[in-house]
Amino acid sequence: MEGTPPQLGRIVVATSFPPKLARVNAGRPMEDYDRLCVQSWITCGFKIISLNAPDEIPALASRHPEVAFVPTERNANTLFGRKTPFIADLLAALARESAPTLGIINSDILFEPVTAWRDLEQLVAQKSVVTGQRCDTRSLADGTLHRYFPGFDYFFFDKPAAKDLANDTMPFSMGLPWWDYWLPVVLALRGYNIRCVAHPTVLHLAHEAPTATRSAAWRRLGVEFARAVLSESKSSRSLTPLWEDMLSLCRELTEASDSTRDAGGLDDRISRLCELSVPAIAGNVMELSADTRAASGSLPPCAVSISTFFDNLPNRMAAGDALHRGMWHEDRQELRQAQHFYGIALEKAPRDAGVFYSCGNYCHRKGDWERAAALFRRSAELLPDSGIPLNSLGSVLGELGRLDEAIACFEQAMNVDPLYAPTYYNLAIGLHSLNRHREIIGRLENLMQDSNVADGQEWLDRIHEALAKLENPPHQDIGKPPSRPGDSR
């Protein structure tokens, strides 16, 4: 029936929920983000299973009664220090399902609640692997969107594909690098077509990556991926020049010594392998359907609220693209082009505090302090629970000679976000002439004893260094914000 999601159970997806999944949305902690993700999948008609360690399941099952939890005794903890299941085990669990369409998805993405997802069954039946690239945002309702090109967050495939890979011994694990290249590339080498979906959209609240690029896990798993590609390429399948370039690079990586890899000697070639893999996976772009939003009357109340997160997508994507292009031009000192794109971002995303903050940083760096102050002030209005834009506003006001206003901003920032250490630096320097700086140092020291303050000791040392310079020769120096945070939090 039109306007309703596909029948629940015909598409089964596997994931692995962490014991705690908290995100920050528009500067505010969001404790129910994982619940919204689950509801978006259910609205699209997906049946959900989650593989977890047995001790994690009771609390997770209570939080997500709609999910079927599958205990798994082994995980990547002994290899990589991450208690996450191996992809082969997710595939084995999916292979036991009777559904015609199966999938693996990361636990922290929101699927757009549209009827178009029903087309997955038809595509998968044509021996296709269907994937897509998420759109990162800092604010679900109205934030800029930036497509995350290096990685892939979901895959749909048929039961034979799951069975083929279920017994694989490669150590790829959810939450660690390279599995999202390994799965589609291996299936492509076994004769599957890869289809990359541009619409419908999946959203992701941006956060710090748990595994950095050029880490030990990234290096080892990159070489494991190269080994897997070489092994699969031994079939008689004809290969394009892109695949041939990949194979040549894979040979270099697998023939190098482990010591060279561990010392970082292969990092540039591993990065190049990543660059070659992305177009191999995302090269065939498509839209599932012209159908857009499911009728609100057919959706549960939670899904109706989720649908608002996907409003105004073209402008938000244009804003995200413009913001990144502005930063790119600024890094190259092409200031006229940078200003042009920053202006587009402001126009396309007029309620995104992060855009105002980034544009304020740009104006601050080029010395347009009045404009920077206006932009930081607007960012603070849109992001009242964050001390970061207030701290930056105080810095600019200090450079304009408006010391009393600057100190008021720093004090307000400290009250809003007492764990943001740079504010203590700025306030201590600002209060030096009033001989109140020791009070701020004491507050930071007491806070560090009671709470986990990021870089607290570093900023405490910087305060003492700056105060020492103020004594000889004496001068006033309202501290500057941290170097280019890039977004609000």
C-alpha positions, 0 to 999 in steps of 0.5 A: 500500500502506498505511503507505508513502509515495506513489510517488517521482516523482509529486510533484516539488518545486523548491527552492534550497539555500544553499551552507551551511545551519546551524541551532542546535537546542536550543542546539547547532549542527546541521550536518545540518539540511539533510540531515534536511529532504531525507530528510523530503521523500523519505520523503513521496515527493517527487522534488527538484530544486534551482536553483542558480548553476553554481559552487554545484552541485558541493559541493551535489551531493556533499552531496545526491546524492538531489537533481537540481541545475539550473544557472541563470545568472540570479538576484536578486543584481544586484537585491537582493544575494541569489544566489537564483533567480527563482520564474519560473525554478523554475516553468519547471524544474517545467513540464519535469517529467512529474509530475502534481503540482508544488511549490515549498518552502523549503529549511529545512522538515521535512515530517511523515513521514505517508502523508497527503501522498499526498492532494496529488495528488487536491487538485491535480487539482481545480485547487487550490493547496495551501499551509501555514504552518510551525511555528517551534521552537528545539528540534526534539524537545521545543520549543514550537511557534508557527505562523508566520502571516505567511508560507507555506513550500510550495505544490503545484499542477498543471502548467498553473499552472507553465506559466502563470507560468513566463514571468512577468517579476516579480522575485520570488525565493526567499529574499526577501519577497512571492513566497509571496503573489504565487504563490497570489494570482495563481493564485487570481485565475486561477481556482484554489482555495487550500487551507491545510493545518493537518495534517500539520505542517511544522517550521522551526528558527527563525533570524534572518531574512535580509531584515528587514521594512521593508527596501528589498527588502520595499518594492519587492517589496511594490509589485511584488506590488500591481502584479501583483494589479491586473493579474490582477484585470482579468479578469471574476472576481467579487471578495469584499469582502476582494479589493476591499479589497486592490485599493483598497490596491494602487491606492494603492501603485502610484500613489505615487511611488518616492521616497515608497516608498523614504523609508518613506512607504508602509510602513504601507500595505504592512504592511496589504497583508500583513495582507489577503493572509494571510487570502486565502491561509489562509482555507480551512483543511483537514487532508489526512487523518485518517491520522497517522504512517507505520508505522516499519517502512516508513520508513528509519532517518533518517525514524524519527528525524525522526518523533520531532520531531513527537511531542506536537504539541498540547501543544507548540503549546499551550505556544507559544501560551501563551508568546506570549500571556504576552508579549503581556499582560506588554507591556500590564502585565497581569501576572496574565494574563501569569503565568497563560499563562507557567504554562501554557507551563511545564506544556505544555513541561517540557523546553524551555529557552527556556520556562524562560528566558522565564519567568525573564526575566518573574520577573526583570523583576517583581523575583521574583529567587528564582523567576527564579534557579530558572527560569534554573538549570533553563534552564541544565541543559536547555541546557548548551552555551549561556552565556545562561541562566548569564549571566542566572542570575549577574545574578539571584544578584548582585542577591540579594547572592550575589556569589561564586555570581554570579561563578562563573556568569559564569565558567562562562558564559564558558567555555561560550560565549566569544563571548557579549559580555554575560558579559564586561560582567557579570564585569568589573563583578562583579570590580571590587571584587577589582580583577580587571576589567582581566583581563576587559577584556583577554580581550574585547579579545583575543577581538575581534581573533581572532573575530567577536564580535557587538556586541563593541565596544558591550559593551566601551564599556558596560564602560568606562562602567559602571566609570567610574560605579563610581568615583564614587560607588563601588557594586556593580552586577552587570550585567543581562542584555540586554533581553528576548532572548525565547528561548535560543540 
